[in-house]
Amino acid sequence: MKKLRNQISELVKIAQECPENLQQICFEILLKHAISGGEGQPAVPQSEPKGNGASEKKEPKSVIEQASQTQDDLLDSDLHVKTKRFLAKEKLTIEQLSQLFYKEGEQILPLYDDLKTTRTSESQIRITLLQSLQNAIRTGNFQTTVEATREEATTRKCYDMNNWSNNYSNNAELFDFEKYSIKLQTITLSNKGKEELANLIKEML
């Protein structure tokens, strides 16, 4: 068990050397290689003998190269009809959306790192808007969970516990509540919130 933990820790360190938006897929590829190798090492293709009996090793593709091959731009068929209507109403295109999100298998993941603000309160709202858009691409529901926004804010080091509730209440017109409550688990964008989201998309491009 200790050996397994050490191997996984090593894989995590290797994956962390990849760009941030590729770290998860890099780790998954490394882990698959480790499992298929049988001894916790990436499986290397066996060399094939040449005519003179010498062997030549085939260079395995890099982890980043394999990861990039799994990423695709968003297609019109990936969008829910409600999301298509949102784009049309706000005069946005799928090409613009593809500058912020990409498809990896069945997942829709963000491409952006910068929220284009240094203010903690504004970061909180922008995280909520962008997560709602990410979920809406496939479901048509412009909503996210309070827990998901809190987790991302913590990761981005912009989680302000003392002003979290007040910040939502001060921006209540963007959401489906008049005043934020700690009992809330899901946050849905109002029409005003969707307009603010459209402005944010244009600002981030």
N, C-alpha and C positions, 0 to 999 in steps of 0.2 A: 504493500500500500504506500509506503514511504517512497519507493522507487517511482511509482505511478504519479504521486504528487510532484516529485521533482521534475519528471518529464513534462507534465502539464505546465508547470511554472516556466520551464524553458521555452515551451511553445508560446506562452503568453508574452514572454520577453521578445521573442522573434517577431510576433505579430505587432507588437507596439512600435517596431521600427518602420512599419508601413504607414502611409497617410492615414489620418484619423478615420476618414469615411470608409476605408478599406480594411481596418483592423479586424472587424468581426469576421468577414469572409476569409481573410488571410488565416485567422486562427482555425476556422472550420476546415479549410483545405489542409493545413498542417496536421490537424487532428486526424483527418481521414487518412492521410499518408501514414501517420504513426500507427494507426490501427491496422491498416493493410500491410504494413511492414512487419508486423508480428512482434517486434522487439522495441516498439516505441520510436523507431526511426523511420523517416520518410522512405517510401519504397522507390528504389531507383530502377529504371528499366534495365533488364539484362542485356549485356552487349552481345551482338551477333558476330559469329566468327567470319572472318574474311576468307577469301580463297586460299591465302597463304597460311592460314591457321591463326593469324593474329586477331585480336579482338579490339573493337573500338567502342568506347562508351558513348551513349547518346546523352546529350545534355538535357536534363529535365527542364521544363518551362518554369520560369520564376513564379513565385507565389503571386506577385502583383499582376503579372501577365495573365495568369489564370483567373484572378479576381476580376480584371477588367473585361474579360470575355463573358462574364456572367451578367454584366450591367448593360441595360438597354435604355434608350430614350423612351419617354411615354408615347403611346400611340392613342389615337382617337378611341380605339376599342377598349382602352384601359379606363376610360373616364365614364363615370356614372352620368346618366342623362341630366340630373340636377346640377352636376358640376359643369357640364357642357353649357347649360343655360346660364350659369353664373359667369363663365368666361365670355359668352356672347353679350350678356348684359353690360359687363364691365369693360368690353372691348379689349379682352385679353386673348392670347392665342396659346395653343398647346406647346408651341415652340418656347414661349416665355416660361410656361410652367415647367418645361423640361430643363430649364436653367436652374431651377430650385430643387427639383425632385427627379429621381431615376427609379427604374424598375429592376429589381433583383429577384428573379424567380417570381413568386407571387407577392412579394413585399414591395411597398412603395417607401423609399428612403430619401432623406434630405441630402442635398449636395452642398448647401450653404453652411458656413461656419460662423460668419459674422452677422449679427443681428442689426448692424448699422446703428447702434446706440450704445452709450456708456452709462445711461441712467438705469438704475436697478428697477424702478417702477415701470419704466417703458419696456424693459427687457421682459418682465413678467407678462405684460399684455401681448407683446409680439410672439413670445413662445406659445401662448394660448391660441392666437390667431393662426399661426403657421401649423401647429399641431392639428387644429381643426381642419385646415385645408388638406393636410396630409391624409387624414381619415376620410375626408369627403371625396377624394379622387376616386376611390373604389365604391364607397357606400352611399355617397350623396348627402351624408349627414355632416354638417359643419359643426362638429363637436369634439371635445376631448375630455379627459378625466382630470380632476384636480390633482390626483396623485402623479399623473404623467407630467403635468406642468411643474409640479414641485420638484420632481426628480431631475428634470432637465435644468431647471433654475439652479438647483444645488450643484449639478455637474458644471454649469457655466459660472458658478460662484457669484450668482446674482440673486440668491434666495434671501429675501428680507422677511424673516419670521414675524417681526414686530409690526410690519406694515402690510403684510400679505393680504389680509382680509379687507383692510381699508382701501387698498389699491384697487381691488376688484369692485368694491362698492362705489368708489369714485368714478369708475368706468362702466357702471352697470348698464348704460345705454347700449353698449356693444354686445351685451349678452342677454340671456333669457331670464334674468332675475332683476328685481328692483333693488335688492340689497343682498350682498353676499352673506351666506351662512356657512358655518363650519360643517353643517350636515350635508352640504352639497357634495355630490360625488362626480357629477357630469356637468360640463359647461357647454351650452349651445350658443352659437352666434346669432344675434338678432340681425335684422336687415341693415341696421346701422353698422353692426359689426362686420358684415360682409363688405360693405362699402369701404370700411377702414382696412380690411384685408386686401382689397383690390389696390388701394393706395400703397400699402406696404409692399405688395408684389412688385409694383412699378418702381418703387424706391430701391428695392434690393437688386434689381437687374443691372 
